[in-house]
Amino acid sequence: MINYNNKVFRPISNTENGETTDETVFTYKQHGNLLSAEYSGGKIRFGHLIGLVDENGNIEMRYHQVNRQGELMTGICHSKPERLASGKIRLHETWEWTSGDRSKGESIIEEQ
């Protein structure tokens, strides 16, 4: 199992309907297979996620955030890890809003 504890990630790509940008910073914490993170920056005032990590490092999570417009947004996300040559982790994410327009998207975040 990959250990995400104390790792910091930033988005490197996102679909247009997403709110994370390269200014968004995620700080992950992990205890066993339980994962959480706080994030902010760019279009997001504050966000939090909680998830479960499987034996291959895949993450099934739920997130909620308040954007710069003061809207509370919620969603679900599945992240699949890729180990880079540098040893850092890149997460390939598919997500869906459970609020707003309920649209879907894809993003990639990378360990800093």
C-alpha positions as MATLAB code, in Angstrom:
seq = 'MINYNNKVFRPISNTENGETTDETVFTYKQHGNLLSAEYSGGKIRFGHLIGLVDENGNIEMRYHQVNRQGELMTGICHSKPERLASGKIRLHETWEWTSGDRSKGESIIEEQ';
ca = [
       0.000    0.000    0.000;
       1.246    3.478   -0.821;
       1.517    5.751    2.209;
       0.281    9.268    1.413;
       0.907   10.636    4.926;
       2.317   14.207    4.926;
       2.561   14.312    1.130;
       1.691   17.570   -0.640;
       0.059   17.581   -4.092;
      -0.784   20.224   -6.710;
      -2.951   19.816   -9.815;
      -1.168   19.713  -13.157;
      -4.382   19.381  -15.206;
      -8.148   19.505  -14.742;
     -11.213   19.574  -16.940;
     -12.908   22.945  -17.394;
     -15.792   22.184  -15.006;
     -13.406   21.566  -12.086;
     -12.393   24.114   -9.467;
      -8.830   23.057   -8.665;
      -5.962   24.895  -10.373;
      -2.180   24.847  -10.143;
      -2.626   27.238   -7.179;
      -4.523   24.604   -5.158;
      -2.420   22.780   -2.543;
      -3.515   19.451   -1.011;
      -1.904   18.177    2.206;
      -2.608   14.483    2.777;
      -2.729   12.554    6.061;
      -3.034    8.769    6.291;
      -3.620    6.350    9.177;
      -3.774    2.739    8.005;
      -6.041    2.784    4.966;
      -7.896    5.947    6.094;
      -6.927    9.056    4.127;
      -7.830   12.689    4.675;
      -6.645   15.979    3.242;
      -7.196   19.679    3.543;
      -6.785   21.917    0.527;
      -7.112   25.523   -0.588;
      -5.872   27.957   -3.204;
      -6.955   29.363   -6.529;
     -10.735   29.088   -6.876;
     -11.085   27.240   -3.540;
     -11.237   28.970   -0.164;
     -11.123   25.689    1.788;
     -11.745   22.024    1.124;
     -11.550   18.685    2.864;
     -11.576   15.117    1.605;
     -11.840   11.719    3.223;
     -11.153    8.404    1.567;
     -10.003    4.828    1.710;
      -6.755    3.539    0.189;
      -6.644   -0.009   -1.210;
      -3.627   -2.341   -1.359;
      -2.605   -0.885   -4.765;
      -2.737    2.722   -3.568;
      -6.029    3.527   -5.314;
      -8.143    6.043   -3.404;
     -11.937    6.144   -3.206;
     -12.908    9.498   -1.694;
     -15.564   12.073   -0.988;
     -14.832   15.794   -0.914;
     -16.459   19.061    0.048;
     -15.222   22.584   -0.474;
     -16.210   26.233   -0.361;
     -15.253   28.136   -3.500;
     -14.392   31.843   -3.904;
     -18.076   32.555   -4.723;
     -19.033   31.223   -1.281;
     -20.720   28.101   -2.669;
     -20.508   24.762   -0.849;
     -19.610   22.091   -3.413;
     -19.454   18.313   -2.897;
     -18.285   15.359   -4.942;
     -16.840   11.888   -5.274;
     -13.470   10.943   -6.738;
     -11.439    7.853   -7.624;
      -7.660    8.311   -7.819;
      -5.203    5.880   -9.385;
      -1.508    6.321   -8.528;
       1.442    6.360  -10.892;
       4.992    6.262   -9.501;
       7.214    8.679  -11.444;
      10.912    8.072  -12.213;
      11.706   10.654   -9.518;
       9.902    8.468   -6.949;
       7.125   11.037   -6.599;
       3.448   10.102   -6.979;
       1.101   11.286   -9.707;
      -2.637   10.677   -9.155;
      -4.969   10.205  -12.129;
      -8.425   11.201  -10.959;
     -11.955   10.729  -12.241;
     -14.518   12.721  -10.322;
     -18.147   13.775  -10.246;
     -19.922   16.665   -8.576;
     -22.718   15.571   -6.232;
     -23.844   19.206   -6.067;
     -24.306   21.905   -8.692;
     -24.621   20.553  -12.220;
     -23.516   17.011  -11.204;
     -21.055   16.955  -14.098;
     -18.020   14.673  -14.330;
     -14.371   15.364  -15.006;
     -10.782   14.208  -14.884;
      -7.748   15.705  -13.238;
      -4.130   14.897  -12.495;
      -2.364   15.944   -9.324;
       1.314   15.480   -8.606;
       3.366   15.210   -5.440;
       5.505   18.293   -4.781;
];
